[in-house]
């Protein structure tokens, strides 16, 4: 609720500063906790999570770390903190703020990273992302400027599939009507609402469109299904807000053609597993061909009964090659130096997108499983025009003299700290070829994934590489760690805001 007078405003600020300095538990005992704006009829209320969500939105960024560390020491668990952070982000930005939705997409990966850390360090990646969250919320005007408000459901037009009606409205960029229809659809099971949203997500190939949808769905594991409407409507608004381009027009025409020509809607999904050679061959088509040919190849593979998991693996292999063969940025951009590949590089974006399409295929209905794989192939393909013939680190392989694991790891750490992407990648490849265990490499790269800014992508890409390594067969999985080593070396040297303060407060 916006204060009506300057006096009320100053009182609220004073209360906020006092809560921040005392810690929320003590302030609550004293009756000084934030007055909830959710009492207003036009403000969303998140029930038992509301006080924590409001705290995350209202606490000034420079006061946030002491408050959160105090709450954690009082017994607040990280999973609940992540849930509240996601809802605070969604209510503030509604999927329509570039840094905002990047931060939302980093929350669950940060939590997964925390599970790989020693006990005392576990909060670090989550606190780091929540600091970023607060920074953008405060810069955007805080509670007074939050985007999501209650919305009145509008019936789906008679005779129309919900997803098709929603798709039609997002294509017209009609946010108000799309929000109303989705509010109606969201009254059904969360999985049904998600499948309706996917009609819109599959309409274009923006990486954020894809990853936001997947991360919104995955966040329900933290918030509970009762918040499905709030989280998934971010994708509805994103799709309404994104004007798209020629690739969007192309996939909108191609997808229904391939679904119809191959009679894929309603077809029982196959369980035929492609061997490593088959996966490599399909990945080569996706990597080296145009978008339409790649989409057609996946449609044929589905018709032939190949499993979605085999196809997903091929998409991931192709996307990973885009990162391995990336020559690096031709010039400095947005604080990222010439030659770097972290942040919004072609290969990193392709890898995050392929990972998201694979997850979507695994959790959606039959129609959206086949559609997401076809669109995923279209998305990954057609991007190798500026890539090198061989992997970027290939010339360094013959220079590696290390033979024992300890030396490999020491030299990899040095390569990361000097920003030597090629050497870091080559060392990890040789380390893996020597049969050494992967955990030591993950631990080495994890500490930098936690500490570094990563241009909004450190957490997401660390999780992408981790998940792909865990699910891929041995012929391909080490490529993920090689790429992660390269990206880590690329992003090293810019510590994330809030990280050092969190470390000091945690005493680690």
C-alpha positions in Angstrom: 0.0 0.0 0.0 1.4 3.4 -1.0 1.6 5.9 2.0 -0.9 8.7 1.7 1.3 11.3 3.3 4.9 12.3 3.5 4.7 11.6 7.3 3.4 8.0 6.6 6.2 7.5 4.1 8.9 8.6 6.5 7.4 6.4 9.2 7.5 3.4 6.9 11.1 4.1 6.0 12.0 4.5 9.6 10.3 1.2 10.5 12.0 -0.5 7.6 15.4 0.7 8.7 14.8 -0.4 12.3 13.6 -3.8 11.2 16.7 -4.2 9.1 19.0 -3.2 12.0 17.3 -5.3 14.6 16.6 -8.4 12.6 13.1 -9.4 11.6 12.5 -11.8 14.5 13.3 -9.2 17.1 11.3 -6.5 15.3 8.3 -8.8 15.0 8.4 -9.4 18.7 8.4 -5.6 19.2 5.5 -5.1 16.9 7.6 -3.3 14.4 7.4 -5.6 11.4 6.3 -4.3 8.1 2.7 -3.5 7.7 1.5 -5.8 4.9 0.4 -4.2 1.7 -1.4 -7.4 1.0 -4.3 -6.1 3.2 -5.3 -3.9 0.2 -7.8 -5.4 -2.2 -5.7 -4.8 -5.3 -2.6 -6.5 -3.9 -1.7 -10.2 -4.1 -1.5 -12.0 -0.8 0.8 -15.1 -0.5 -0.6 -16.4 2.8 1.9 -17.8 5.2 4.8 -16.7 2.9 3.4 -13.1 2.8 5.5 -11.6 5.6 8.7 -12.9 4.2 7.8 -11.9 0.7 7.1 -8.4 1.9 10.3 -8.3 3.8 12.3 -9.2 0.7 10.5 -6.5 -1.3 10.6 -3.7 1.3 14.1 -4.1 2.9 16.7 -1.7 1.4 19.3 -3.6 -0.4 22.1 -2.3 1.8 20.3 -3.7 4.9 19.2 -7.0 3.5 22.1 -9.3 4.2 22.1 -8.8 8.0 18.3 -9.3 8.1 18.4 -12.6 6.1 21.4 -14.0 7.9 19.7 -13.3 11.2 16.6 -15.1 10.0 18.6 -18.1 8.9 20.3 -18.3 12.2 16.8 -18.1 13.8 15.9 -21.3 11.9 14.5 -20.1 8.5 15.3 -22.7 5.9 16.8 -22.0 2.5 13.9 -23.6 0.6 11.4 -21.3 2.2 13.6 -18.3 1.5 13.9 -19.3 -2.1 10.1 -19.6 -2.4 9.6 -16.2 -0.9 12.3 -14.7 -3.2 10.6 -16.1 -6.2 7.2 -14.7 -5.2 8.7 -11.3 -4.4 10.3 -11.3 -7.8 7.2 -12.4 -9.6 5.0 -9.8 -7.9 7.5 -7.1 -8.5 8.3 -7.8 -12.2 5.7 -10.1 -13.6 8.2 -11.6 -16.1 8.7 -8.2 -17.8 12.0 -6.9 -16.5 15.2 -8.2 -18.0 17.4 -8.3 -14.9 14.3 -9.3 -12.9 13.4 -12.5 -14.8 17.1 -13.4 -15.0 17.2 -13.2 -11.2 14.1 -15.3 -10.9 15.6 -18.0 -13.1 18.7 -18.1 -11.0 17.0 -18.9 -7.7 16.3 -22.6 -8.0 19.8 -23.2 -9.5 21.3 -21.3 -6.6 19.5 -23.5 -4.2 20.8 -26.7 -6.0 24.3 -25.2 -5.8 23.9 -24.8 -2.1 23.4 -28.5 -1.6 26.9 -29.1 -3.0 28.5 -26.8 -0.5 29.8 -27.4 3.1 27.1 -26.7 5.7 28.4 -23.3 6.7 28.6 -22.1 3.1 25.2 -23.3 1.9 23.4 -20.0 2.1 25.9 -18.2 0.0 24.6 -18.8 -3.6 21.0 -18.1 -2.4 22.0 -14.9 -0.6 23.9 -13.7 -3.6 20.9 -14.0 -5.8 18.5 -12.5 -3.3 20.9 -9.5 -3.0 20.6 -9.1 -6.8 16.8 -9.5 -6.5 16.5 -6.7 -3.9 18.8 -4.4 -6.0 16.5 -4.6 -9.0 13.3 -4.4 -6.9 14.4 -1.3 -5.2 15.7 0.3 -8.4 12.3 -0.4 -10.0 10.4 1.4 -7.3 9.7 -1.3 -4.7 6.2 -2.2 -3.6 4.7 1.0 -5.0 5.6 -0.1 -8.6 5.0 -3.9 -8.4 3.5 -5.4 -11.6 1.3 -8.3 -10.6 -2.1 -7.6 -9.0 -5.2 -9.7 -8.7 -7.0 -10.4 -12.0 -10.6 -11.4 -12.7 -11.0 -14.7 -14.7 -12.4 -14.4 -18.2 -14.1 -17.5 -19.6 -12.3 -19.3 -22.5 -14.3 -18.7 -25.7 -16.7 -21.5 -26.4 -15.4 -24.3 -28.6 -11.7 -23.2 -28.2 -8.9 -25.2 -26.6 -7.6 -23.1 -23.7 -4.0 -23.0 -25.0 -5.1 -22.0 -28.5 -7.2 -19.1 -27.1 -4.3 -17.9 -25.0 -1.9 -18.2 -27.9 -4.2 -16.1 -30.1 -4.3 -13.4 -27.4 -0.5 -13.3 -26.9 0.0 -13.1 -30.6 -2.1 -9.9 -30.5 -0.1 -8.7 -27.5 -3.3 -8.4 -25.6 -2.1 -8.6 -22.1 -5.3 -7.7 -20.3 -7.5 -10.4 -22.1 -4.7 -13.0 -22.0 -4.4 -12.5 -18.3 -8.1 -12.9 -17.8 -8.3 -16.1 -19.9 -5.2 -17.6 -18.1 -6.8 -16.7 -14.7 -9.7 -18.9 -15.8 -7.4 -21.7 -17.0 -5.3 -21.6 -13.8 -8.4 -22.6 -11.8 -7.8 -26.1 -13.1 -4.8 -28.4 -12.2 -1.4 -26.6 -12.3 -0.2 -29.1 -14.9 -3.1 -28.3 -17.2 -2.4 -24.5 -16.8 1.2 -25.2 -17.6 0.3 -27.1 -20.8 -1.9 -24.2 -21.9 0.9 -21.7 -21.4 3.3 -23.9 -23.5 1.2 -23.1 -26.6 2.5 -19.5 -26.3 6.0 -20.4 -25.3 6.4 -22.6 -28.4 5.5 -19.6 -30.6 9.0 -18.2 -30.7 12.6 -19.1 -29.8 13.8 -16.4 -27.3 15.9 -18.3 -24.7 14.3 -16.3 -21.9 10.8 -17.3 -23.1 11.8 -21.0 -22.7 13.8 -20.9 -19.5 11.4 -18.6 -17.7 8.5 -21.1 -18.4 10.5 -24.1 -17.2 11.9 -22.3 -14.1 8.4 -21.1 -13.2 7.1 -24.6 -13.3 10.0 -26.0 -11.4 9.6 -23.3 -8.7 6.3 -24.9 -7.7 8.4 -27.5 -5.8 9.4 -24.6 -3.5 6.2 -22.5 -3.3 3.6 -25.3 -3.6 1.0 -25.6 -6.3 -1.2 -23.0 -4.8 1.0 -20.4 -6.4 1.0 -21.8 -9.9 -1.1 -18.9 -11.2 1.3 -16.3 -9.9 4.4 -18.0 -11.3 3.1 -19.2 -14.6 1.4 -15.9 -15.5 4.9 -14.4 -15.8 5.2 -16.4 -19.0 1.9 -15.2 -20.3 2.9 -11.6 -19.8 6.4 -12.2 -21.3 4.8 -13.7 -24.4 2.5 -10.7 -24.7 5.3 -8.3 -24.3 7.8 -9.9 -26.7 7.3 -8.7 -30.3 9.3 -11.5 -31.8 10.8 -11.6 -35.3 11.1 -13.7 -38.5 12.1 -16.8 -36.6 8.9 -16.7 -34.6 6.8 -16.3 -37.7 8.7 -19.3 -39.2 8.1 -21.7 -36.3 4.5 -20.7 -36.0 4.0 -21.9 -39.6 6.3 -24.9 -39.4 5.3 -26.5 -36.2 1.6 -27.2 -37.1 2.8 -28.5 -40.5 5.2 -31.0 -38.9 2.7 -32.1 -36.3 0.1 -32.7 -39.0 2.3 -34.2 -41.7 3.8 -36.7 -39.3 0.5 -37.3 -37.4 2.4 -36.6 -34.1 -0.5 -35.2 -32.0 -1.9 -38.2 -30.1 0.8 -40.6 -31.3 2.1 -42.7 -28.5 5.6 -41.6 -27.6 8.3 -44.0 -28.5 10.8 -45.8 -26.2 13.4 -46.6 -28.8 16.8 -45.5 -27.4 19.3 -44.2 -29.9 22.9 -45.3 -29.3 25.8 -42.9 -29.0 26.4 -42.9 -32.8 22.7 -42.1 -33.4 22.7 -39.2 -30.9 25.9 -37.8 -32.4 24.4 -38.0 -35.9 21.2 -36.2 -34.9 23.3 -33.6 -33.0 25.4 -33.0 -36.1 22.2 -32.3 -38.2 21.0 -29.9 -35.5 24.3 -28.2 -35.2 25.2 -27.9 -38.8 21.9 -27.6 -40.6 19.3 -24.8 -41.0 16.5 -24.5 -38.5 13.8 -26.1 -40.6 15.9 -29.2 -41.5 16.7 -29.7 -37.8 13.0 -29.5 -36.8 12.1 -31.9 -39.6 14.8 -34.3 -38.4 13.4 -34.4 -34.9 9.9 -34.8 -36.2 11.0 -37.8 -38.2 12.8 -39.3 -35.2 9.6 -39.0 -33.2 7.7 -40.7 -36.0 10.3 -43.5 -36.0 9.7 -44.1 -32.3 12.8 -42.7 -30.8 12.4 -41.7 -27.2 12.2 -38.0 -26.1 15.2 -38.6 -23.9 17.4 -39.6 -26.8 16.3 -36.6 -28.8 16.8 -34.3 -25.8 20.4 -35.6 -25.5 21.1 -34.8 -29.1 19.8 -31.3 -28.7 22.1 -30.8 -25.7 25.1 -32.2 -27.5 24.5 -29.8 -30.4 24.1 -26.8 -28.1 27.2 -27.7 -26.2 29.2 -27.8 -29.4 28.1 -24.2 -30.1 29.8 -23.3 -26.8 32.9 -25.4 -27.3 33.5 -24.0 -30.8 32.7 -20.4 -29.9 35.6 -18.0 -30.8 34.5 -15.6 -28.1 33.0 -12.1 -28.3 34.5 -10.1 -31.1 34.5 -7.0 -28.9 33.8 -6.0 -25.3 30.1 -5.7 -24.5 28.2 -4.9 -21.4 31.1 -5.3 -19.0 32.2 -8.5 -20.7 35.6 -8.5 -22.2 36.5 -9.3 -25.8 37.0 -13.1 -26.2 34.7 -14.0 -23.3 31.8 -16.5 -23.6 30.0 -16.1 -20.2 26.6 -14.4 -20.1 24.6 -14.1 -23.3 26.9 -15.9 -25.7 25.4 -18.0 -28.4 26.6 -21.3 -27.0 25.7 -20.6 -23.4 22.2 -19.4 -24.3 21.7 -22.4 -26.6 22.8 -24.8 -23.8 20.4 -23.2 -21.2 17.6 -23.3 -23.8 18.2 -26.9 -24.8 18.2 -27.9 -21.1 14.9 -26.1 -20.6 13.3 -27.6 -23.7 14.4 -31.1 -22.5 12.8 -30.5 -19.0 9.6 -29.2 -20.6 9.4 -32.3 -22.8 9.8 -34.5 -19.8 6.9 -32.9 -17.7 4.3 -31.8 -20.3 1.5 -33.7 -22.0 2.0 -35.6 -25.3 1.2 -32.7 -27.6 3.6 -30.4 -25.9 6.3 -33.1 -25.5 6.6 -33.5 -29.3 6.1 -29.8 -29.9 8.8 -28.7 -27.5 11.3 -31.1 -29.0 10.6 -29.9 -32.5 10.8 -26.2 -31.4 13.9 -27.0 -29.3 15.6 -28.3 -32.5 14.6 -25.3 -34.4 15.8 -23.1 -31.6 19.3 -24.8 -31.3 19.9 -25.0 -35.0 21.0 -22.2 -37.4 23.5 -20.6 -35.0 26.9 -22.0 -36.1 27.8 -19.4 -38.7 30.5 -17.7 -36.5 31.7 -20.8 -34.8 35.2 -22.3 -35.2 35.8 -25.6 -37.1 37.2 -27.2 -34.0 36.7 -26.7 -30.3 38.3 -23.5 -29.0 40.7 -25.3 -26.7 41.9 -27.9 -29.2 45.4 -26.3 -29.7 46.0 -26.5 -26.0 45.5 -30.2 -25.6 48.9 -31.3 -26.9 50.6 -28.9 -24.5 49.2 -30.5 -21.3 51.9 -32.3 -19.4 50.1 -33.0 -16.1 49.6 -36.6 -15.2 48.3 -36.8 -11.6 44.9 -35.5 -10.4 46.3 -32.9 -8.0 48.4 -31.3 -10.7 45.5 -31.2 -13.1 43.3 -29.5 -10.5 46.0 -27.0 -9.4 46.7 -26.0 -13.0 43.0 -25.7 -13.8 42.5 -23.4 -10.8 45.4 -21.2 -12.0 43.9 -21.2 -15.6 40.5 -20.0 -14.2 42.1 -17.3 -12.1 44.1 -16.0 -15.1 41.0 -16.1 -17.4 42.7 -18.7 -19.7 39.6 -20.3 -21.1 41.4 -22.6 -23.6 43.8 -23.9 -21.0 41.1 -24.5 -18.3 39.0 -26.4 -20.8 41.9 -28.5 -22.1 43.0 -29.4 -18.6 39.5 -30.6 -17.7 39.3 -32.7 -20.9 42.6 -34.4 -20.2 41.7 -34.8 -16.5 38.5 -36.7 -17.5 40.2 -38.8 -20.2 42.6 -39.9 -17.5 39.7 -41.4 -15.6 39.8 -39.0 -12.7 36.6 -38.4 -10.6 34.4 -35.5 -11.7 33.4 -34.3 -8.2 36.8 -32.6 -7.6 36.3 -30.5 -10.8 32.8 -29.6 -9.9 33.9 -28.5 -6.4 36.7 -26.3 -8.0 34.3 -24.6 -10.5 31.5 -24.4 -8.0 33.3 -22.0 -5.7 33.7 -19.5 -8.6 30.1 -20.1 -9.8 29.1 -18.9 -6.3 31.5 -16.0 -6.0 31.4 -14.5 -9.4 28.8 -12.3 -11.0 28.6 -14.2 -14.2 26.6 -11.6 -16.0 23.3 -13.0 -14.7 24.1 -16.5 -15.9 26.6 -18.1 -13.4 24.0 -20.0 -11.4 21.8 -21.1 -14.4 24.7 -22.4 -16.5 26.4 -24.2 -13.6 23.1 -26.0 -13.1 22.7 -26.7 -16.8 26.1 -28.3 -17.0 25.6 -30.3 -13.8 22.2 -31.7 -15.0 23.5 -32.6 -18.4 26.5 -34.3 -17.0 24.3 -36.3 -14.7 22.0 -37.5 -17.4 24.2 -37.9 -20.5 26.0 -41.1 -21.4 29.8 -41.3 -20.9 30.5 -40.5 -24.6 29.2 -36.9 -24.1 29.0 -36.0 -20.5 32.6 -34.7 -20.0 32.0 -32.1 -22.7 29.7 -30.4 -20.2 32.5 -30.1 -17.6 34.9 -28.9 -20.3 32.5 -26.1 -21.3 31.8 -25.2 -17.7 35.6 -24.8 -17.1 35.7 -22.5 -20.1 32.8 -20.4 -18.9 34.2 -20.2 -15.4 37.5 -18.9 -16.6 35.6 -16.4 -18.8 33.6 -15.0 -15.9 36.3 -14.9 -13.3 37.4 -11.6 -12.0 34.1 -9.8 -11.1 32.9 -10.8 -7.7 29.1 -10.7 -7.3 27.7 -7.8 -5.3 26.6 -8.9 -1.8 28.8 -12.0 -1.8 31.6 -10.7 0.4 29.2 -9.2 2.9 27.3 -12.5 3.1 30.5 -14.4 3.7 31.5 -12.1 6.5 28.1 -12.3 8.2 28.1 -16.1 7.9 31.7 -16.3 9.2 33.0 -18.3 6.3 
